[in-house]
């Protein structure tokens, strides 16, 4: 099964949370902050959204940073994904 986003939606797979700090302290799973960095899995076709033409700026395989409380979490075939609107993506990590 494959997720195919509609209009200006993007399917993201969240990057793993850091288990240790930069100084080497191991964090318990409850103390780990949910990362806002994710990998783009699928991109919608764009089109007209709210009366405006939307051109998709991200591509599959790119690493992005998205808004902290954005999107809808979905679990499919044991994998967790986040579906966000393109305007919830803040930056592309190069």
N, CA, C and O atoms as CSV, one atom per row, in Angstrom:
chain,resi,resn,atom,element,x,y,z
A,1,UNK,N,N,0.847,-1.178,0.000
A,1,UNK,CA,C,0.000,0.000,0.000
A,1,UNK,C,C,0.894,1.244,0.000
A,1,UNK,O,O,1.946,1.261,0.638
A,2,UNK,N,N,0.473,2.258,-0.704
A,2,UNK,CA,C,1.256,3.480,-0.833
A,2,UNK,C,C,0.369,4.679,-0.536
A,2,UNK,O,O,-0.780,4.733,-0.974
A,3,UNK,N,N,0.905,5.642,0.210
A,3,UNK,CA,C,0.186,6.879,0.481
A,3,UNK,C,C,0.393,7.841,-0.678
A,3,UNK,O,O,1.530,8.112,-1.063
A,4,UNK,N,N,-0.681,8.354,-1.229
A,4,UNK,CA,C,-0.609,9.322,-2.320
A,4,UNK,C,C,-1.316,10.587,-1.835
A,4,UNK,O,O,-2.544,10.607,-1.747
A,5,UNK,N,N,-0.557,11.648,-1.517
A,5,UNK,CA,C,-1.175,12.873,-1.010
A,5,UNK,C,C,-1.919,13.640,-2.098
A,5,UNK,O,O,-1.577,13.555,-3.278
A,6,UNK,N,N,-2.931,14.383,-1.691
A,6,UNK,CA,C,-3.729,15.185,-2.611
A,6,UNK,C,C,-3.310,16.651,-2.532
A,6,UNK,O,O,-2.727,17.081,-1.537
A,7,UNK,N,N,-3.597,17.396,-3.551
A,7,UNK,CA,C,-3.317,18.839,-3.696
A,7,UNK,C,C,-1.962,19.238,-3.127
A,7,UNK,O,O,-0.930,18.784,-3.622
A,8,UNK,N,N,-1.945,20.090,-2.084
A,8,UNK,CA,C,-0.682,20.627,-1.569
A,8,UNK,C,C,-0.173,19.864,-0.343
A,8,UNK,O,O,0.568,20.422,0.467
A,9,UNK,N,N,-0.559,18.610,-0.203
A,9,UNK,CA,C,-0.136,17.811,0.950
A,9,UNK,C,C,1.186,17.101,0.664
A,9,UNK,O,O,1.511,16.795,-0.483
A,10,UNK,N,N,1.949,16.844,1.749
A,10,UNK,CA,C,3.236,16.166,1.663
A,10,UNK,C,C,3.269,15.097,2.753
A,10,UNK,O,O,2.890,15.362,3.894
A,11,UNK,N,N,3.721,13.885,2.406
A,11,UNK,CA,C,3.863,12.804,3.376
A,11,UNK,C,C,5.309,12.791,3.856
A,11,UNK,O,O,6.241,12.729,3.055
A,12,UNK,N,N,5.482,12.851,5.185
A,12,UNK,CA,C,6.805,12.880,5.788
A,12,UNK,C,C,7.011,11.682,6.698
A,12,UNK,O,O,6.066,11.185,7.309
A,13,UNK,N,N,8.250,11.224,6.784
A,13,UNK,CA,C,8.628,10.196,7.752
A,13,UNK,C,C,9.614,10.859,8.694
A,13,UNK,O,O,10.686,11.304,8.283
A,14,UNK,N,N,9.237,10.918,9.963
A,14,UNK,CA,C,10.027,11.638,10.950
A,14,UNK,C,C,11.381,10.965,11.182
A,14,UNK,O,O,11.481,9.739,11.229
A,15,UNK,N,N,12.414,11.788,11.325
A,15,UNK,CA,C,13.754,11.291,11.644
A,15,UNK,C,C,13.765,10.799,13.087
A,15,UNK,O,O,12.939,11.216,13.898
A,16,UNK,N,N,14.697,9.917,13.398
A,16,UNK,CA,C,14.800,9.365,14.743
A,16,UNK,C,C,15.200,10.436,15.747
A,16,UNK,O,O,15.968,11.343,15.425
A,17,UNK,N,N,14.676,10.329,16.969
A,17,UNK,CA,C,15.024,11.256,18.040
A,17,UNK,C,C,16.444,10.962,18.521
A,17,UNK,O,O,16.891,9.814,18.516
A,18,UNK,N,N,17.135,12.005,18.929
A,18,UNK,CA,C,18.486,11.851,19.454
A,18,UNK,C,C,18.416,11.108,20.785
A,18,UNK,O,O,17.638,11.474,21.666
A,19,UNK,N,N,19.231,10.067,20.926
A,19,UNK,CA,C,19.243,9.299,22.168
A,19,UNK,C,C,20.308,9.779,23.133
A,19,UNK,O,O,20.253,9.459,24.321
A,20,UNK,N,N,21.275,10.540,22.645
A,20,UNK,CA,C,22.312,11.103,23.511
A,20,UNK,C,C,22.476,12.584,23.192
A,20,UNK,O,O,22.220,13.028,22.073
A,21,UNK,N,N,22.907,13.336,24.199
A,21,UNK,CA,C,23.178,14.749,23.973
A,21,UNK,C,C,24.552,14.884,23.364
A,21,UNK,O,O,25.294,13.905,23.283
A,22,UNK,N,N,24.908,16.096,22.930
A,22,UNK,CA,C,26.225,16.315,22.346
A,22,UNK,C,C,27.343,16.042,23.339
A,22,UNK,O,O,28.457,15.700,22.945
A,23,UNK,N,N,27.052,16.189,24.619
A,23,UNK,CA,C,28.076,15.929,25.634
A,23,UNK,C,C,28.135,14.458,26.048
A,23,UNK,O,O,28.956,14.084,26.886
A,24,UNK,N,N,27.267,13.617,25.463
A,24,UNK,CA,C,27.327,12.174,25.706
A,24,UNK,C,C,26.342,11.644,26.729
A,24,UNK,O,O,26.397,10.459,27.060
A,25,UNK,N,N,25.448,12.466,27.240
A,25,UNK,CA,C,24.463,12.014,28.217
A,25,UNK,C,C,23.364,11.259,27.484
A,25,UNK,O,O,22.813,11.750,26.498
A,26,UNK,N,N,23.048,10.058,27.974
A,26,UNK,CA,C,22.007,9.235,27.349
A,26,UNK,C,C,20.651,9.683,27.890
A,26,UNK,O,O,20.457,9.780,29.101
A,27,UNK,N,N,19.718,9.953,26.981
A,27,UNK,CA,C,18.394,10.432,27.351
A,27,UNK,C,C,17.398,9.279,27.437
A,27,UNK,O,O,17.409,8.375,26.601
A,28,UNK,N,N,16.540,9.317,28.452
A,28,UNK,CA,C,15.438,8.357,28.548
A,28,UNK,C,C,14.434,8.690,27.459
A,28,UNK,O,O,14.364,9.836,27.015
A,29,UNK,N,N,13.665,7.721,27.027
A,29,UNK,CA,C,12.732,7.966,25.924
A,29,UNK,C,C,11.725,9.061,26.265
A,29,UNK,O,O,11.278,9.772,25.365
A,30,UNK,N,N,11.356,9.219,27.528
A,30,UNK,CA,C,10.411,10.268,27.914
A,30,UNK,C,C,11.043,11.648,27.811
A,30,UNK,O,O,10.331,12.636,27.632
A,31,UNK,N,N,12.362,11.738,27.919
A,31,UNK,CA,C,13.047,13.030,27.881
A,31,UNK,C,C,13.445,13.441,26.469
A,31,UNK,O,O,13.856,14.580,26.247
A,32,UNK,N,N,13.326,12.528,25.518
A,32,UNK,CA,C,13.727,12.834,24.149
A,32,UNK,C,C,12.710,13.772,23.505
A,32,UNK,O,O,11.506,13.517,23.532
A,33,UNK,N,N,13.207,14.844,22.936
A,33,UNK,CA,C,12.324,15.782,22.255
A,33,UNK,C,C,12.024,15.266,20.860
A,33,UNK,O,O,12.912,14.788,20.154
A,34,UNK,N,N,10.772,15.367,20.477
A,34,UNK,CA,C,10.346,14.916,19.160
A,34,UNK,C,C,11.003,15.807,18.099
A,34,UNK,O,O,10.820,17.024,18.126
A,35,UNK,N,N,11.753,15.230,17.179
A,35,UNK,CA,C,12.426,16.065,16.180
A,35,UNK,C,C,11.432,16.671,15.195
A,35,UNK,O,O,10.367,16.110,14.937
A,36,UNK,N,N,11.799,17.816,14.657
A,36,UNK,CA,C,10.973,18.474,13.652
A,36,UNK,C,C,11.581,18.276,12.275
A,36,UNK,O,O,11.198,18.952,11.320
A,37,UNK,N,N,12.514,17.362,12.171
A,37,UNK,CA,C,13.183,17.065,10.915
A,37,UNK,C,C,12.589,15.772,10.361
A,37,UNK,O,O,12.378,14.812,11.103
A,38,UNK,N,N,12.324,15.749,9.064
A,38,UNK,CA,C,11.693,14.577,8.464
A,38,UNK,C,C,12.144,14.406,7.026
A,38,UNK,O,O,12.673,15.329,6.406
A,39,UNK,N,N,11.924,13.206,6.509
A,39,UNK,CA,C,12.242,12.860,5.134
A,39,UNK,C,C,10.948,12.900,4.322
A,39,UNK,O,O,9.927,12.368,4.757
A,40,UNK,N,N,10.988,13.524,3.149
A,40,UNK,CA,C,9.808,13.606,2.285
A,40,UNK,C,C,9.631,12.254,1.586
A,40,UNK,O,O,10.521,11.794,0.870
A,41,UNK,N,N,8.483,11.629,1.800
A,41,UNK,CA,C,8.176,10.327,1.227
A,41,UNK,C,C,7.367,10.465,-0.056
A,41,UNK,O,O,7.629,9.771,-1.039
A,42,UNK,N,N,6.382,11.363,-0.047
A,42,UNK,CA,C,5.534,11.577,-1.227
A,42,UNK,C,C,5.056,13.022,-1.256
A,42,UNK,O,O,4.896,13.648,-0.209
A,43,UNK,N,N,4.830,13.548,-2.453
A,43,UNK,CA,C,4.412,14.934,-2.652
A,43,UNK,C,C,3.167,14.957,-3.532
A,43,UNK,O,O,3.098,14.270,-4.551
A,44,UNK,N,N,2.189,15.755,-3.123
A,44,UNK,CA,C,0.977,15.908,-3.914
A,44,UNK,C,C,1.252,16.685,-5.194
A,44,UNK,O,O,2.337,17.242,-5.361
A,45,UNK,N,N,0.276,16.725,-6.101
A,45,UNK,CA,C,0.481,17.368,-7.399
A,45,UNK,C,C,0.395,18.886,-7.387
A,45,UNK,O,O,0.722,19.526,-8.386
A,46,UNK,N,N,-0.037,19.477,-6.276
A,46,UNK,CA,C,-0.243,20.931,-6.273
A,46,UNK,C,C,-1.610,21.237,-6.833
A,46,UNK,O,O,-2.530,20.430,-6.700
A,47,UNK,N,N,-1.758,22.385,-7.456
A,47,UNK,CA,C,-3.041,22.753,-8.040
A,47,UNK,C,C,-3.601,23.986,-7.378
A,47,UNK,O,O,-2.865,24.764,-6.770
A,48,UNK,N,N,-4.903,24.169,-7.492
A,48,UNK,CA,C,-5.560,25.346,-6.930
A,48,UNK,C,C,-6.033,25.020,-5.515
A,48,UNK,O,O,-6.811,24.090,-5.304
A,49,UNK,N,N,-5.542,25.813,-4.539
A,49,UNK,CA,C,-5.929,25.647,-3.141
A,49,UNK,C,C,-6.397,27.001,-2.635
A,49,UNK,O,O,-5.648,27.977,-2.689
A,50,UNK,N,N,-7.616,27.069,-2.148
A,50,UNK,CA,C,-8.207,28.319,-1.664
A,50,UNK,C,C,-8.142,29.426,-2.714
A,50,UNK,O,O,-7.901,30.584,-2.373
A,51,UNK,N,N,-8.350,29.088,-3.969
A,51,UNK,CA,C,-8.373,30.059,-5.046
A,51,UNK,C,C,-7.016,30.501,-5.561
A,51,UNK,O,O,-6.937,31.376,-6.423
A,52,UNK,N,N,-5.945,29.909,-5.045
A,52,UNK,CA,C,-4.597,30.279,-5.484
A,52,UNK,C,C,-3.889,29.062,-6.053
A,52,UNK,O,O,-4.044,27.947,-5.553
A,53,UNK,N,N,-3.111,29.285,-7.103
A,53,UNK,CA,C,-2.327,28.207,-7.726
A,53,UNK,C,C,-1.142,27.868,-6.819
A,53,UNK,O,O,-0.380,28.753,-6.431
A,54,UNK,N,N,-0.990,26.583,-6.484
A,54,UNK,CA,C,0.111,26.139,-5.629
A,54,UNK,C,C,1.060,25.264,-6.443
A,54,UNK,O,O,0.649,24.256,-7.017
A,55,UNK,N,N,2.328,25.658,-6.487
A,55,UNK,CA,C,3.369,24.873,-7.131
A,55,UNK,C,C,4.185,24.205,-6.034
A,55,UNK,O,O,4.627,24.872,-5.099
A,56,UNK,N,N,4.387,22.911,-6.137
A,56,UNK,CA,C,5.108,22.188,-5.092
A,56,UNK,C,C,6.598,22.511,-5.150
A,56,UNK,O,O,7.211,22.460,-6.216
A,57,UNK,N,N,7.175,22.846,-3.992
A,57,UNK,CA,C,8.567,23.256,-3.894
A,57,UNK,C,C,9.477,22.136,-3.381
A,57,UNK,O,O,10.697,22.212,-3.532
A,58,UNK,N,N,8.895,21.104,-2.779
A,58,UNK,CA,C,9.701,20.006,-2.234
A,58,UNK,C,C,9.587,18.777,-3.124
A,58,UNK,O,O,8.635,18.632,-3.892
A,59,UNK,N,N,10.580,17.893,-3.006
A,59,UNK,CA,C,10.610,16.655,-3.806
A,59,UNK,C,C,10.830,15.468,-2.891
A,59,UNK,O,O,11.333,15.608,-1.776
A,60,UNK,N,N,10.446,14.302,-3.374
A,60,UNK,CA,C,10.684,13.069,-2.623
A,60,UNK,C,C,12.171,12.911,-2.343
A,60,UNK,O,O,13.009,13.199,-3.197
A,61,UNK,N,N,12.486,12.453,-1.142
A,61,UNK,CA,C,13.871,12.203,-0.775
A,61,UNK,C,C,14.552,13.364,-0.080
A,61,UNK,O,O,15.632,13.186,0.484
A,62,UNK,N,N,13.954,14.556,-0.101
A,62,UNK,CA,C,14.560,15.703,0.572
A,62,UNK,C,C,14.319,15.622,2.074
A,62,UNK,O,O,13.324,15.055,2.525
A,63,UNK,N,N,15.241,16.197,2.841
A,63,UNK,CA,C,15.091,16.297,4.286
A,63,UNK,C,C,14.589,17.701,4.576
A,63,UNK,O,O,15.150,18.677,4.076
A,64,UNK,N,N,13.529,17.814,5.385
A,64,UNK,CA,C,12.905,19.107,5.650
A,64,UNK,C,C,12.700,19.321,7.149
A,64,UNK,O,O,12.754,18.384,7.945
A,65,UNK,N,N,12.464,20.580,7.504
A,65,UNK,CA,C,12.071,20.945,8.864
A,65,UNK,C,C,10.651,21.482,8.763
A,65,UNK,O,O,10.356,22.326,7.917
A,66,UNK,N,N,9.769,20.986,9.634
A,66,UNK,CA,C,8.366,21.382,9.569
A,66,UNK,C,C,7.923,21.986,10.900
A,66,UNK,O,O,8.604,21.827,11.913
A,67,UNK,N,N,6.795,22.670,10.899
A,67,UNK,CA,C,6.247,23.309,12.100
A,67,UNK,C,C,5.989,22.276,13.186
A,67,UNK,O,O,5.614,21.137,12.908
A,68,UNK,N,N,6.196,22.691,14.414
A,68,UNK,CA,C,6.138,21.779,15.555
A,68,UNK,C,C,4.791,21.060,15.705
A,68,UNK,O,O,4.763,19.857,15.963
A,69,UNK,N,N,3.700,21.766,15.549
A,69,UNK,CA,C,2.381,21.158,15.777
A,69,UNK,C,C,1.610,20.930,14.478
A,69,UNK,O,O,0.381,20.859,14.486
A,70,UNK,N,N,2.323,20.819,13.381
A,70,UNK,CA,C,1.687,20.677,12.072
A,70,UNK,C,C,1.337,19.229,11.770
A,70,UNK,O,O,1.945,18.298,12.298
A,71,UNK,N,N,0.359,19.066,10.923
A,71,UNK,CA,C,0.095,17.776,10.300
A,71,UNK,C,C,-0.763,16.805,11.080
A,71,UNK,O,O,-1.189,17.053,12.209
A,72,UNK,N,N,-0.993,15.685,10.415
A,72,UNK,CA,C,-1.777,14.589,10.961
A,72,UNK,C,C,-0.900,13.341,10.960
A,72,UNK,O,O,-0.330,12.972,9.933
A,73,UNK,N,N,-0.800,12.694,12.122
A,73,UNK,CA,C,0.002,11.482,12.209
A,73,UNK,C,C,-0.830,10.295,11.742
A,73,UNK,O,O,-1.997,10.155,12.109
A,74,UNK,N,N,-0.210,9.439,10.926
A,74,UNK,CA,C,-0.887,8.280,10.351
A,74,UNK,C,C,0.012,7.068,10.520
A,74,UNK,O,O,1.223,7.153,10.316
A,75,UNK,N,N,-0.583,5.930,10.896
A,75,UNK,CA,C,0.186,4.695,10.987
A,75,UNK,C,C,-0.336,3.752,9.901
A,75,UNK,O,O,-1.530,3.457,9.837
A,76,UNK,N,N,0.581,3.287,9.049
A,76,UNK,CA,C,0.202,2.444,7.929
A,76,UNK,C,C,1.209,1.318,7.796
A,76,UNK,O,O,2.404,1.567,7.635
A,77,UNK,N,N,0.742,0.094,7.861
A,77,UNK,CA,C,1.587,-1.097,7.747
A,77,UNK,C,C,2.779,-1.046,8.701
A,77,UNK,O,O,3.900,-1.386,8.323
A,78,UNK,N,N,2.525,-0.613,9.953
A,78,UNK,CA,C,3.566,-0.594,10.972
A,78,UNK,C,C,4.504,0.597,10.914
A,78,UNK,O,O,5.370,0.727,11.779
A,79,UNK,N,N,4.364,1.467,9.934
A,79,UNK,CA,C,5.208,2.660,9.791
A,79,UNK,C,C,4.396,3.893,10.171
A,79,UNK,O,O,3.198,3.963,9.895
A,80,UNK,N,N,5.050,4.866,10.807
A,80,UNK,CA,C,4.376,6.107,11.169
A,80,UNK,C,C,4.765,7.220,10.203
A,80,UNK,O,O,5.942,7.405,9.892
A,81,UNK,N,N,3.770,7.951,9.736
A,81,UNK,CA,C,3.974,9.046,8.793
A,81,UNK,C,C,3.251,10.285,9.315
A,81,UNK,O,O,2.371,10.195,10.171
A,82,UNK,N,N,3.637,11.437,8.786
A,82,UNK,CA,C,2.965,12.686,9.096
A,82,UNK,C,C,2.558,13.310,7.760
A,82,UNK,O,O,3.380,13.441,6.853
A,83,UNK,N,N,1.294,13.692,7.650
A,83,UNK,CA,C,0.817,14.356,6.436
A,83,UNK,C,C,0.631,15.830,6.767
A,83,UNK,O,O,-0.157,16.184,7.644
A,84,UNK,N,N,1.369,16.691,6.055
A,84,UNK,CA,C,1.322,18.137,6.302
A,84,UNK,C,C,1.010,18.869,5.004
A,84,UNK,O,O,1.162,18.314,3.916
A,85,UNK,N,N,0.576,20.107,5.126
A,85,UNK,CA,C,0.445,20.977,3.959
A,85,UNK,C,C,1.822,21.517,3.633
A,85,UNK,O,O,2.670,21.631,4.519
A,86,UNK,N,N,2.055,21.847,2.387
A,86,UNK,CA,C,3.363,22.359,1.988
A,86,UNK,C,C,3.739,23.617,2.788
A,86,UNK,O,O,4.913,23.807,3.107
A,87,UNK,N,N,2.767,24.475,3.115
A,87,UNK,CA,C,3.099,25.706,3.837
A,87,UNK,C,C,3.471,25.455,5.302
A,87,UNK,O,O,3.879,26.391,5.990
A,88,UNK,N,N,3.342,24.219,5.798
A,88,UNK,CA,C,3.818,23.866,7.138
A,88,UNK,C,C,5.287,23.476,7.131
A,88,UNK,O,O,5.893,23.318,8.191
A,89,UNK,N,N,5.866,23.320,5.944
A,89,UNK,CA,C,7.280,23.003,5.828
A,89,UNK,C,C,8.046,24.325,5.850
A,89,UNK,O,O,7.787,25.221,5.047
A,90,UNK,N,N,8.993,24.429,6.783
A,90,UNK,CA,C,9.703,25.687,7.000
A,90,UNK,C,C,10.972,25.801,6.194
A,90,UNK,O,O,11.324,26.896,5.754
A,91,UNK,N,N,11.686,24.676,5.983
A,91,UNK,CA,C,12.978,24.728,5.298
A,91,UNK,C,C,13.350,23.366,4.772
A,91,UNK,O,O,12.857,22.339,5.238
A,92,UNK,N,N,14.247,23.379,3.771
A,92,UNK,CA,C,14.839,22.148,3.228
A,92,UNK,C,C,16.266,22.077,3.772
A,92,UNK,O,O,17.016,23.050,3.699
A,93,UNK,N,N,16.631,20.917,4.317
A,93,UNK,CA,C,17.980,20.718,4.853
A,93,UNK,C,C,18.866,20.183,3.738
A,93,UNK,O,O,18.562,19.144,3.153
A,94,UNK,N,N,19.965,20.883,3.435
A,94,UNK,CA,C,20.869,20.442,2.369
A,94,UNK,C,C,22.185,19.968,2.936
A,94,UNK,O,O,23.070,19.559,2.184
